[in-house]
Amino acid sequence: MERRQLGQTDLMVSKLCLGSMTFGEQNTETDAHAQLDYALGRGINFIDTAEMYPVMASRDTQGSTERFIGSWLKKTGRRSEVVLATKIAGPNKMMPWIRGASHNLDATNIRSAVEDSLRRLHTDYIDLYQVHWPSRNLPIFGASSFNPQAERPAVPIEDTLGALGEMVQAGMIRHIGVSNESAWGVCEYIKHAEARGLPRIATVQNLYNLTARAFETSLMDEACFREGVSLLAYSPLAFGQLTAKYLDDPQAVGRLTVFPAGWSPRYVRPAVLAACAEYAALARAHGLLPSQMALAWVYSRWFVGATIIGATSLAQLEENIDAAELVLSAEVRRGIDEIHARYTNVGQ
Ligand SMILES: NC(=O)c1ccc[n+]([C@@H]2O[C@H](COP(=O)([O-])OP(=O)(O)OC[C@H]3O[C@@H](n4cnc5c(N)ncnc54)[C@H](OP(=O)(O)O)[C@@H]3O)[C@@H](O)[C@H]2O)c1
């Protein structure tokens, strides 16, 4: 599988990254190990996880995902073969079990989070350590417009960056990245890195799929291009909606039916369902699986450094990796842009 450079670092990663947020909730430790074995067998060398996983987040399961990856690393001894990315949770009142859900991104909390992740992962270094979401007021996870009235005290980016720099100096993490960030946030990290000789962010892990293309219109593409920051695209199938399985059978077993109703409202909006129905019809009219068209499209975008895929079975994983071979015709691309013009960023 094609390898790409992450940001301006020496990290070379497969263009597909194995996501892991189902490990410990929808997937057992045995399933997780089978997915890791299979992914590496198909040429994937890049694994993404987070201290808060699995999803749906809970006090009882938090950390299981890293633990399952750690037990696989310990069992197989394949640490040097993978580029391992994890994340520190930002503050979130819904997750008080993660360091009290406040000041998560200051020096004390960052050190404690890194030490915990290293212990769970059975490793002594993390290749890419990412800030899962910012400390400051910013619309994320389905909220789309900035609200100045929601301003709140936050750990300044400069302080977070300084603390991450100390972790790099200590050899506990090699490179850094951000997630659920804006163009302003990306540029702010770079500005402080250059001013103070601190590490540059290599990546931004943001939502990107056929129903959520704000990356292209929020100045993110230009900022990342000019600053040498790679996009790690997450949720390329819009939580499974772009496979069309819920359109074919609204009761299909999957993340959007097994978790409590209302858990993830952004992926069940009527406009998302309508857009997914049109994308599925387009794919099928060209003899493609809806999932493979949606994935092949993300895989091929010029600004995507790597696409983080997720699966709850080996069959899904196989289908999603196979899509890396698919080249979409100009006609399909035109059809995608026509649908996008009518359903712009409905899943953002
Ligand atoms: N930074 C962040 O805030 C953030 C947020 C979300 C995700 N992520 C990262 O990105 C990774 C991928 O995100 P995601 O899981 O949301 O990606 P996704 O591609 O949008 O959804 C993946 C889910 O869709 C279903 N699916 C996948 N392939 C399928 C197929 N071929 N046929 C039918 N159903 C299929 C599976 O769930 P079911 O079987 O349950 O339907 C699978 O778990 C995560 O593991 C995580 O590492 C990061």
The ligand as a Tripos MOL2 file, in Angstrom:
@<TRIPOS>MOLECULE
LIG
   48    52     1     0     0
SMALL
NO_CHARGES

@<TRIPOS>ATOM
      1 N1        -10.8050   12.6710   16.2150 N.am      1 LIG1
      2 C1        -12.0760   12.4080   16.3750 C.2       1 LIG1
      3 O1        -12.8310   13.1560   17.0060 O.2       1 LIG1
      4 C2        -12.6240   11.1500   15.7700 C.ar      1 LIG1
      5 C3        -14.0140   10.9670   15.6360 C.ar      1 LIG1
      6 C4        -14.4750    9.8040   15.0460 C.ar      1 LIG1
      7 C5        -13.5670    8.8420   14.5990 C.ar      1 LIG1
      8 N2        -12.2240    9.0240   14.7690 N.ar      1 LIG1
      9 C6        -11.2360    8.0060   14.3200 C.3       1 LIG1
     10 O2        -11.5620    7.5690   13.0200 O.3       1 LIG1
     11 C7        -11.8160    6.1640   13.0180 C.3       1 LIG1
     12 C8        -12.8770    5.8710   11.9990 C.3       1 LIG1
     13 O3        -14.0630    6.6120   12.3040 O.3       1 LIG1
     14 P1        -15.4720    5.9380   12.1490 P.3       1 LIG1
     15 O4        -15.4550    4.5910   12.8110 O.co2     1 LIG1
     16 O5        -16.4770    6.9270   12.5760 O.co2     1 LIG1
     17 O6        -15.5060    5.7280   10.5500 O.3       1 LIG1
     18 P2        -16.7160    5.4720    9.5640 P.3       1 LIG1
     19 O7        -16.0960    4.9010    8.3490 O.co2     1 LIG1
     20 O8        -17.5480    6.6820    9.3880 O.co2     1 LIG1
     21 O9        -17.6280    4.3860   10.2960 O.3       1 LIG1
     22 C9        -17.1230    3.1080   10.5480 C.3       1 LIG1
     23 C10       -18.2730    2.2090   10.9620 C.3       1 LIG1
     24 O10       -19.1540    2.0160    9.8480 O.3       1 LIG1
     25 C11       -19.5450    0.6420    9.7680 C.3       1 LIG1
     26 N3        -18.9110    0.0910    8.5710 N.ar      1 LIG1
     27 C12       -17.6140    0.2520    8.1930 C.ar      1 LIG1
     28 N4        -17.3920   -0.3820    7.0290 N.ar      1 LIG1
     29 C13       -18.5550   -0.9270    6.6580 C.ar      1 LIG1
     30 C14       -18.9210   -1.6950    5.5430 C.ar      1 LIG1
     31 N5        -18.0540   -1.9990    4.5830 N.pl3     1 LIG1
     32 N6        -20.2200   -2.1170    5.4580 N.ar      1 LIG1
     33 C15       -21.1090   -1.7970    6.4120 C.ar      1 LIG1
     34 N7        -20.8060   -1.0750    7.5130 N.ar      1 LIG1
     35 C16       -19.5280   -0.6330    7.6410 C.ar      1 LIG1
     36 C17       -19.0110   -0.0090   11.0350 C.3       1 LIG1
     37 O11       -19.9100    0.1810   12.1240 O.3       1 LIG1
     38 P3        -21.1780   -0.7540   12.4120 P.3       1 LIG1
     39 O12       -20.7980   -2.1650   12.0790 O.co2     1 LIG1
     40 O13       -21.4760   -0.5070   13.8240 O.co2     1 LIG1
     41 O14       -22.2390   -0.2440   11.4940 O.co2     1 LIG1
     42 C18       -17.7870    0.8220   11.3440 C.3       1 LIG1
     43 O15       -17.3840    0.7670   12.6850 O.3       1 LIG1
     44 C19       -12.1700    5.8410   14.4850 C.3       1 LIG1
     45 O16       -11.9570    4.5060   14.8340 O.3       1 LIG1
     46 C20       -11.2270    6.7630   15.2020 C.3       1 LIG1
     47 O17        -9.9270    6.1880   15.2360 O.3       1 LIG1
     48 C21       -11.7640   10.1690   15.3210 C.ar      1 LIG1
@<TRIPOS>BOND
     1     1     2 1
     2     2     3 2
     3     2     4 1
     4     4     5 ar
     5     4    48 ar
     6     5     6 ar
     7     6     7 ar
     8     7     8 ar
     9     8     9 1
    10     8    48 ar
    11     9    10 1
    12     9    46 1
    13    10    11 1
    14    11    12 1
    15    11    44 1
    16    12    13 1
    17    13    14 1
    18    14    15 2
    19    14    16 1
    20    14    17 1
    21    17    18 1
    22    18    19 2
    23    18    20 1
    24    18    21 1
    25    21    22 1
    26    22    23 1
    27    23    24 1
    28    23    42 1
    29    24    25 1
    30    25    26 1
    31    25    36 1
    32    26    27 ar
    33    26    35 ar
    34    27    28 ar
    35    28    29 ar
    36    29    30 ar
    37    29    35 ar
    38    30    31 1
    39    30    32 ar
    40    32    33 ar
    41    33    34 ar
    42    34    35 ar
    43    36    37 1
    44    36    42 1
    45    37    38 1
    46    38    39 2
    47    38    40 1
    48    38    41 1
    49    42    43 1
    50    44    45 1
    51    44    46 1
    52    46    47 1
@<TRIPOS>SUBSTRUCTURE
     1 LIG1         1 GROUP 0 **** ****
